[in-house]
Amino acid sequence: MLKNSILFFILFNIKIISDYFRLIFEFPAVGGLITSSIFRTVKLIRYVQSFDYFVLACEIFFVLFIIYYTIEEILEVKFICFFN
């Protein structure tokens, strides 16, 4: 039997960055204590600086590129199936 205690809390900063922490304490049946932790910093407002808008433009271009070639491949498969 394994028993867990999880401590999860968020440190909210008024500015752009926020942190969250998760501390896990596991108590195995054979005794002892196993610990693990996760510390992450999260940027809540994604597009703030001019470089962030460049990243946004690249992401939009990438999505449009994927959509275009997906449609192109679907049409190509339909064309091949139609003539065979």
Buried (B, 14 or more C-beta within 10 A) or exposed (E): EEEEEEEEEEEEEEEEEBEBEBBBBBBEEEEEEEEEEEEEEEEEEEEEEEEEEEEEEEEEEEEEEEEEEEEEEEEEEEEEEEEE
